[in-house]
Each structure stands twice: as structure tokens, then as C-alpha cells.
Amino acid sequence: MKNSTMGIIILVLLLVVTVVIALVGTFNKLQVLDESINSKWAQIENQLKRRNDLIPNLVNTVKGYAAHENEIFIGVAEARAQLSGAMENNDIEEVQKGNDMMNSALSRLLAIAENYPTLKADQNFIALQDELAGTENRLAVARMDYNDAVKTLNTEIRRFPTSLVAAILRIKQREYFEISETEKNAPMVDFSKENPPYNMPLEKQNKIEDSSDMNTQ
């Protein structure tokens, strides 16, 4: 009888230890996933801030040739201010809106050069545009890494029993950082290449560039 009781106690203890170990493992995994998202969001913020820092010099360069384009300059300034405010508040939804607004404003700003050949050939303008393009590429990579991390966490906390641990820790699903369909199909102005055409959507331009790179290899 005593042996039977002792066996049950040992079995219960083993079960409790197993559950505790599983819960601790789940806790640690969720913490790692959550912190990974925070780290990747910081990379997005770094690139957004870098782009914001480039904009004043870009605007001043364009103003040197097209000072009367006040409406466009005001639009860029407003978009920059809105995006900066959203980042300070750590509001992802507002950051997305501010980023879309900034993309639209920058497209209009860069398109000015079509009407000013001397601006288009200005070395400072070309250098700033190259820096801007590099920042946009890094931002795209950071956004993809962030969204992958969000997908991993969101998938994990929907599973049982992970969902219970997530509820206890108050870890909720995170928002994706995406660009609007309008911005995905917006023309990308690039004066460093004759092709693809300036009025072609960004996604199609990327496909053409990828095909061109493969053909040259």
C-alpha cells in the first residue's frame, strides 16, 4: 500500500516537474520572440530616421533649382513631421501612415528633376538620391525581417498551450509593418538608369532589374 502511494506521489511530482519545465521553456521562447521583434523594429526605425535626416539636404538641393515648388516642399515637411511624431509615440499604425505619406511626397519631390535638366545632373542631387535609394533598400529588408518575426510570434501564441502562457504574460499578437497597395504600385524615380521607364511601378522595375542581372551573369 505504501509502495503504491509512494509511486503515485512520484508520478505526480514527475508530472508537475514536466509541466513546469514545459512552461518555463515556453516562457523563455515567447520572451525571445518578443524581444526579436523589438530589435527588428528598432532597425526599421533606424532606417526611417536615416531617411528623415537625408531629406532636408535633398529639399535644399532641389530648392536651388526650383524654389517656387512650395506646395511640394510643404508636403515633404508635413510628411516628415508626421512620421517623426509617430515614431516618437511608437505607434506602428501611424508610422505606416506616415511612411506612406513620406513615400508619396518624396516621389513628387524627385519627379521635379524631370523638368530641370541641370538639377538632374547636379552631383549633390545624384549623391543624395543614391543615399536615399540605399536607405530604401535597407528599409525594405528591415521591414521583411520584422514581418517574418511578427509572423513567427503570432503563429506561436495561437497554439495551445502557448496561448495560455502568452495570456499570463500579456503577450499579444503584434502588428505587421506594411505599405499600402497604392505605394507598392507607385512609380519610382531613378535618374541613374534610362531603363526601366520612370512611370513603371516599383515591383515591375525590380523584376526587370533582376532579369537583367541574371542575363549578365
C-alpha positions as CSV (number, residue, x, y, z in Angstrom):
1,M,0.0,0.0,0.0
2,K,2.8,2.4,1.0
3,N,4.7,1.5,-2.2
4,S,1.6,2.2,-4.3
5,T,1.1,5.6,-2.6
6,M,4.7,6.5,-3.0
7,G,4.6,5.5,-6.6
8,I,1.6,7.8,-7.2
9,I,3.4,10.7,-5.4
10,I,6.5,10.2,-7.5
11,L,4.4,10.1,-10.7
12,V,2.6,13.3,-9.7
13,L,5.8,15.0,-8.9
14,L,7.3,13.9,-12.2
15,L,4.2,15.2,-14.0
16,V,4.4,18.6,-12.1
17,V,8.1,18.9,-12.9
18,T,7.5,18.1,-16.6
19,V,4.7,20.8,-16.8
20,V,6.9,23.4,-15.0
21,I,9.8,22.7,-17.4
22,A,7.5,23.0,-20.4
23,L,6.0,26.2,-19.1
24,V,9.5,27.7,-18.4
25,G,10.6,26.7,-21.9
26,T,7.5,28.3,-23.4
27,F,8.0,31.4,-21.3
28,N,11.6,31.8,-22.5
29,K,10.7,31.1,-26.1
30,L,8.0,33.8,-26.1
31,Q,10.4,36.3,-24.4
32,V,13.0,35.6,-27.1
33,L,10.4,36.0,-29.9
34,D,9.0,39.2,-28.4
35,E,12.5,40.7,-28.0
36,S,13.4,39.7,-31.5
37,I,10.5,41.8,-32.8
38,N,11.6,44.8,-30.7
39,S,15.1,44.5,-32.1
40,K,13.9,44.3,-35.7
41,W,11.5,47.2,-35.2
42,A,14.5,49.2,-34.0
43,Q,16.2,48.5,-37.3
44,I,13.2,49.9,-39.2
45,E,13.2,53.0,-37.0
46,N,17.0,53.4,-37.7
47,Q,16.4,53.4,-41.5
48,L,13.3,55.7,-41.2
49,K,15.4,58.2,-39.1
50,R,18.3,58.0,-41.6
51,R,15.9,58.8,-44.4
52,N,14.4,61.7,-42.5
53,D,17.9,63.0,-41.9
54,L,18.7,63.0,-45.7
55,I,15.5,64.9,-46.6
56,P,16.5,68.4,-45.6
57,N,19.6,68.3,-47.7
58,L,17.6,66.9,-50.6
59,V,15.0,69.6,-50.3
60,N,17.6,72.3,-50.2
61,T,19.3,71.0,-53.3
62,V,16.0,70.9,-55.2
63,K,15.1,74.4,-53.9
64,G,18.3,75.7,-55.5
65,Y,16.8,75.0,-58.9
66,A,13.0,75.0,-58.3
67,A,12.4,77.4,-55.4
68,H,8.8,78.1,-56.5
69,E,7.7,74.5,-55.9
70,N,6.4,75.4,-52.4
71,E,3.5,73.0,-52.4
72,I,5.8,70.0,-52.8
73,F,8.3,71.3,-50.2
74,I,5.5,71.8,-47.7
75,G,4.1,68.3,-48.4
76,V,7.5,66.8,-47.7
77,A,7.9,68.8,-44.5
78,E,4.5,67.8,-43.2
79,A,5.1,64.1,-44.1
80,R,8.5,64.2,-42.3
81,A,6.9,65.8,-39.2
82,Q,4.1,63.3,-39.1
83,L,6.5,60.3,-39.4
84,S,8.8,61.7,-36.7
85,G,5.9,62.2,-34.3
86,A,4.6,58.7,-35.0
87,M,8.0,57.2,-34.3
88,E,8.3,59.1,-31.0
89,N,4.9,57.7,-29.9
90,N,5.9,54.2,-31.0
91,D,2.6,53.9,-32.9
92,I,3.1,51.3,-35.6
93,E,-0.1,52.1,-37.4
94,E,0.6,55.8,-37.5
95,V,4.2,55.1,-38.6
96,Q,2.8,53.1,-41.5
97,K,0.6,56.0,-42.5
98,G,3.4,58.5,-42.1
99,N,5.7,56.3,-44.2
100,D,3.1,56.1,-47.0
101,M,2.7,59.8,-46.8
102,M,6.5,60.3,-47.0
103,N,6.9,57.9,-50.0
104,S,4.3,59.9,-51.9
105,A,5.9,63.2,-51.0
106,L,9.3,62.0,-52.0
107,S,8.1,60.7,-55.3
108,R,6.7,64.2,-56.1
109,L,9.9,65.8,-54.9
110,L,12.2,63.6,-57.0
111,A,9.9,64.0,-60.1
112,I,10.7,67.7,-60.2
113,A,14.1,66.9,-61.7
114,E,12.3,65.8,-64.9
115,N,11.6,69.4,-65.6
116,Y,15.1,70.7,-64.6
117,P,18.0,69.0,-66.5
118,T,20.6,71.0,-64.5
119,L,19.1,69.6,-61.3
120,K,19.0,66.1,-62.8
121,A,22.8,66.4,-63.5
122,D,23.7,68.0,-60.2
123,Q,26.3,65.8,-58.4
124,N,25.0,66.6,-55.0
125,F,21.5,65.7,-56.0
126,I,22.7,62.4,-57.6
127,A,24.7,61.5,-54.5
128,L,21.7,62.2,-52.2
129,Q,19.4,60.2,-54.4
130,D,21.9,57.3,-54.3
131,E,21.9,57.5,-50.5
132,L,18.2,57.6,-50.4
133,A,17.9,54.6,-52.6
134,G,20.3,52.7,-50.4
135,T,18.3,53.6,-47.3
136,E,15.1,52.5,-49.0
137,N,16.6,49.1,-49.8
138,R,17.8,48.6,-46.3
139,L,14.3,49.7,-45.1
140,A,12.7,47.1,-47.3
141,V,15.0,44.3,-45.9
142,A,14.3,45.5,-42.3
143,R,10.6,45.5,-42.9
144,M,10.7,42.0,-44.3
145,D,12.8,40.7,-41.3
146,Y,10.4,42.4,-38.9
147,N,7.3,41.0,-40.5
148,D,8.8,37.5,-40.5
149,A,9.5,37.8,-36.8
150,V,5.9,39.1,-36.2
151,K,4.5,36.1,-38.2
152,T,6.5,33.7,-36.0
153,L,5.3,35.1,-32.8
154,N,1.7,35.5,-33.9
155,T,1.6,31.9,-35.1
156,E,3.2,30.6,-31.9
157,I,0.7,32.3,-29.5
158,R,-2.3,30.9,-31.3
159,R,-1.1,27.4,-30.4
160,F,-2.2,25.6,-27.2
161,P,-0.8,25.6,-24.5
162,T,1.4,28.5,-25.6
163,S,-1.7,30.7,-25.8
164,L,-2.2,30.2,-22.1
165,V,1.3,31.3,-21.2
166,A,1.0,34.3,-23.6
167,A,-2.2,35.3,-21.9
168,I,-0.5,35.1,-18.5
169,L,2.5,37.2,-19.7
170,R,0.1,39.6,-21.6
171,I,2.0,39.0,-24.8
172,K,-0.4,39.8,-27.6
173,Q,-0.2,39.5,-31.4
174,R,1.9,42.2,-33.0
175,E,1.1,44.4,-35.9
176,Y,2.8,43.9,-39.3
177,F,4.6,46.9,-40.9
178,E,3.3,47.1,-44.4
179,I,3.0,49.7,-47.2
180,S,-0.3,50.5,-48.9
181,E,-1.2,49.0,-52.3
182,T,-1.0,52.5,-53.7
183,E,2.6,52.9,-52.6
184,K,3.5,49.4,-53.9
185,N,2.4,50.4,-57.4
186,A,3.7,54.0,-57.2
187,P,6.4,54.9,-59.8
188,M,10.0,55.0,-58.5
189,V,12.0,57.9,-59.9
190,D,15.6,56.9,-60.7
191,F,17.7,59.1,-62.9
192,S,20.7,56.9,-62.8
193,K,19.2,54.5,-65.4
194,E,17.5,55.0,-68.7
195,N,15.6,51.8,-68.2
196,P,13.1,50.8,-66.9
197,P,10.8,53.7,-67.6
198,Y,10.1,56.1,-64.8
199,N,6.4,55.6,-64.9
200,M,6.6,51.8,-64.3
201,P,5.5,50.5,-60.9
202,L,8.4,49.7,-58.5
203,E,7.5,45.9,-58.4
204,K,7.8,45.6,-62.2
205,Q,11.0,47.6,-62.2
206,N,12.5,45.2,-59.7
207,K,11.6,42.2,-61.9
208,I,13.2,43.8,-64.9
209,E,16.4,44.6,-62.9
210,D,16.5,41.1,-61.5
211,S,16.2,39.6,-65.1
212,S,18.9,42.0,-66.4
213,D,21.2,40.9,-63.6
214,M,20.6,37.2,-64.4
215,N,21.3,37.8,-68.1
216,T,24.6,39.5,-67.3
217,Q,25.9,36.6,-65.2
